[in-house]
Amino acid sequence: MLHTWGRQLQYHPHIHYIVPGGGFNKGRSSWLSSRTDFYAPVKALSPIFKAKFKEQLNQTGLLDSVEAKVWEADWVVNSQAVGNGAASLKYLAPYVFKVAISNSRIVKVENHTVTFKYRKHGSRRYRSLSLHVLEFIRRFLQHVLPSGFMKVRHFGFMSSSSNICPEDIRQRLGKEDENPPPVPPESQNPPHGPFCPDCGGVLIFLKSILPFRKEYCSSG
């Protein structure tokens, strides 16, 4: 899934992949599972991914259209085991149809300035950022995909052209995993609010104090 924006609308293109923890053998007669806590060395994947990406651009004739500094920078590839994948799907699902910013994040628009709220990575506390209206529009339009670009693509056995479906994999495994490995804490969904506007911590409900009402008071 293609994702191009950061929390402040900056241009931050990156791709999320949902990767199965294993694959078929050459004869497609059995499923070879990976370890439950490890898939691939991410430090080794980063330069390999960049090299493969560059190679594909060169084959399509688009390499010269990319600035040279792109290949000088370190690319980041991250891979984490997430159990049965439910946590990943739940995290990515809202991004499929979301835009770079929603109306609920825009605090005010006045004097040719747009102010919106955002949260820094790892924090629940909202901060505010004010941009000139033209700069705000410029940042927003960076994330309108050009014609022909797809936000979501399916590959492998998830592709519509594949002759293998997840049910085939389950049959080769013998049965579904009734006890999937636990989801690591860093991959679990964040706790639900409400949150403190100052520190970002989760507010714990204790009790409600109803407003004073005259009919509750006894006369005399």
N, C-alpha and C positions, 0 to 999 in steps of 0.2 A: 504494500500500500504506500503510495507516494504522499509525503507530507512536507510542505515547503515552508511553513512559518514557525517562528518562535513566539514566545509569550508577549514580546513587544512589537510584533508584526515584522521583525527583521527577517531578511531572506535566509532561511536555514533549511535547504533541501536535504531530506534524508528519506530512507525507505525502511519500512517495517516488513519483516518476513515472518510468517508462521511456518516453521520447518518441522516435519515429522521426526520423531526420535528413532530413526532407523530407515531401512530400505530393503527392497527385495534383493535376493541373490541374482546372479546372471540368468539363471533358468526360470526365475520368478516362481519357484516352487516353495520358497520359505521366506519368512520375514526376519531380517537381522536387526535386532534392537540395539540401540546405543545405551550407554550407561544412563541411569536415571538422574545423575547429578552432573553429567558432563557430555557435551556434544562435540566441540572442536576448540582448539586453542585460539583465543580471540586475537592475541598479539601476532600470531602468524597469519591469521585471516586478513588483517587490515591491509598489509602491502600486497597480498595476493589479489584481494578484491579490487584494489586500485589498478593493478596491472591488467587484470582481466577486463575491467571497464574501459581502460585506455585502448586495449587491443580491439575491443568491439567498436569503439568510436572510429578507430583507424580504418577498420574494414568497411564502415558505412560512409567514409569520406568526410566525417564531421570533426575529426581531431583538430584541424587547423582553426576551427571556430571557438575552441576552448582556450582560455588564457593559460599561458605557461605556468603561472604561479599556482594554478590548481594542482598540478602534479608535483610541485615542490612541497606542498603542505601535507601533513600527516592525516591520513584518513582514519576514521574510527569505525570499527566493527565490533559490535557487542553481541554476545550470545549467552542466554541464560536458560536453564531448565525450569519449566513452569508446570510440571506435573502433567495433567491431562489436557492442558492448553486452554481450559475454560477462562482462567484469569486473563490470558492474552487476548482472547476474543472479546471479553467484556471491556477491556481497556481500549482496544482498537475500534470497536463498533461505532462509538459516537463520532469518530473522526471521518468515517466514510462519507457522511453527508454534511459535516460541519464546514463552515467557512472560516476565514482567518480570525474574524472577531464577530461576536454577536452583539445585538443592541443592548443587552443587559450589562455589558462591560463598559459601555460608553457613559461616562458620568455627566458630562456637559459639553455643549458646543456653543461658544460665544467668542466674539472678537477675533474671528478667523482662527480660532484655536480649538482643537479637539482634545479633551481630557478623558482618558480611559484607565481602568484599573487592571492590574495584572498581579500574578504571584510569581515570585522567584522559585526556581527549582528547589524542592525540598522544604518549602515553607508554605504555611497556610495563611500567612498574613498578606492582605492585599496592599499593594502600593499603587500610586498614581503616576501617570506619565502624560505630559501635555505636549502636543505637536501642532505646528502650523497646519492648517487644513490641507494645503498642497502636499506637504510631507506625509500627512496621514493618508491621503489618497494614493500617493506614490507607493507607500509601503503596502497598502491594501491590494493595489492592482498587480503587485509582484506575484500574487498568489492566485491569479486567474489563469488557469492552465491554457496554453496555446491549443489551437485546433489539432486534433489527433492524439493529444496526450490523454492517457487513461489514469485515473486515480487508483483504481484497483485492478489487478490482473491475477489470474489463476494459472498455476504451473504444475507440472507433474500430474499425479493422480487426482489433483483438484481441478485440473483443466477439463473443460467440456468436451474436448477432443480425445481425452484419455479413455482407454478401454478397461481401466481399473477403477473401481470405486472403493470407498472406505469399507464397505461391507465385505468385499473380497479380502481385504487385509485382515479383518476380524475373523473370517473363516479360516485363514491360514494360521492365525494365532491360536485358533481353537476356541477362544471365547474372549469376550471383552474383559478388560482389566477392571475387576470389581473394586479393587483397592488401589487406585492410582497413587503414585508417590506424592507426599505432601508438597504444597506450593511453598517455595522459600519466602520468608517474611518480606524481602525486598520486592517480590513480585505480586504480593497480595494487594488487593484493592485498599486504598486509604480509608480510614474510618469516616463514617458519615457525620455531618455537622449537627447542630450549629457549631461554628468556630469563633474563638475570641478574635475581635478585630485588631487587637494590639499585639498579642504574642502568637496568634495562630493556633493555639491549643484547642483541644476538643472541649466544649462546654458540657458539663454534666448536669442534667436536670434534677433538681431537688424538690421543688414545689412551686405552685403558682399562687401569687397573692392577688386576689381579685380587687378591682377598684372599689372604693367606698361607695356604697349605695344606701340611700336614705331609707328604703323600704326594709332594710335589714335591721334597723335600729328600733328598739321598743319605745313607745311613747311614754312621756312622763319622766 
